[in-house]
Amino acid sequence: MLVLLAVLAGLGTGLGLIVAIGAQNAYLLRLSATAPRRTTVAAVVVCAGSDTLLIVAGVVGVGAIVQHVPAALVVARLVGAAFLLVYGVVAARRAIRPARVGLAAAPDERPAPGPLGGGGTVVLEQAPPRTAASARALLAMAVFTWANPHVYLDTLVFLGAVANQQPDGLRWWWALGAVAASCLWFSAIGFGGRRLAPVLARPGAWRVLDAVIAVVMIGFGLGLLLGA
């Protein structure tokens, strides 16, 4: 019974930290609606695997070291801010002046062209080569994850500290709950976002999503730059 309570407590705490509209989540949502399924799976693994590694490191005490190396967090903050601002500007440009009308889908997963409300048709973007596009997407996903100093504070420091406050024999069960929270959340975004593909086939909806992503990216980028 105590083990179950520890797992549930870790699950609840983990969900409380990661269930939010952030840059990482916004990018994963966009990726899940456009990339091939295997790229989406790999992106989910990058996100959940990174959280797992950081949570485990926090439990074994690395979080205490991070707290005493503020320069590392400063570098991460500056790199993350620059990346978020650049990506936010790119997303804003897509929202204002889209290069194509419609959804860029994977070559083997494109929906068949069909009529839209105004008698038009869905025009699909020419997708880049799958391997190169997937590599770029996963690299961006890794940067969104590891160049954000908040991920270190949330996982290494906070979750690691709370896990180590659990009674003897339960800290790893608590950590397991926190890891499960990360896996559940990123899986929900990664695989649930694909259901939005038919909606995003409409150019208006896609431009709205890009506008939201631009606001999120630029907002978080400015927050990191200003040390918020």
Residue, then its C-alpha position, 0 to 999 in steps of 0.5 A: m500500500l505504501v508503495l502504491l501511495a508513493v508511486l501515485a504521489g510521484l505521478g501527481t507531482g510529476l504531472g503538476l510540473i509538466v502539464a503546461i503549455g511550454a515550448q517543448n510541448a508546443y513543438l512536439l504537438r506541431l511535430s506530431a501533426t506533420a512528421p512520420r509516425r516513427t519520427t513522432v515516436a522518436a521525439v516522444v522517446v527523446c522527451a520522456g527519456s530525457d526526463t527519466l535520465l534527469i529524474v534518476a540523476g536528481v534522485v542520486g544527488v546530481g541536483a545538489i551539484v547543479q545548484h552549486v554550478p550556476a554558470a551552467l544554468v546561465v549558459a543553458r538559459l542564454v542558448g535556450a532563449a536564442f533558440l526559442l526566439v529564432y524559432g518563434v520568429v520563424a513560426a510567426r512568419r509562417a503564420i503571417r505569410p504561409a509558404r503553402v496552403g495546407l498541411a505538410a504531411a509525411p510522404d507516405e501518410r498524406p491525406a488525399p486532396g479533398p474539397l474545402g468549405g469554399g470549394g477549394t482544395v487542400v494543397l500539400e507542401q512538398a515534404p523534405p527528404r524523410t531522413a534529413a527532416s527527421a534528423r532535424a526534427l529530433l535535433a530541435m526536440a533535443v535542444f528544446t529539452w536540454a537548453n531549457p534551464h527550467v528542466y534542470l530545476d524541475t527534475l534534477v533539483f525539485l523532483g530529486a529533492v522531493a524523492n529523497q524526502q520519501p521514507d527509506g525504500l520508497r524514493w525510487w517508487w516515488a521517482l517511478g511515478a514521476v517518470a510515468a507522469s512524463c511518459l504519459w504526458f508526452s505520449a498524449i501530446g505526441f500521439g494525440g496530436r496526430r488526430l488534429a491532422p484533418v483539422l490542420a489540413r485547413p489553412g486557417a487552423w494551421r495559421v492559428l496554431d503557428a501563431v500560438i506556437a510563435v507566442v509561446m516560443i517568443g514568450f518563453g524565450l524572453g522569459l529565459l533571456l530576462g532570467a524569469 
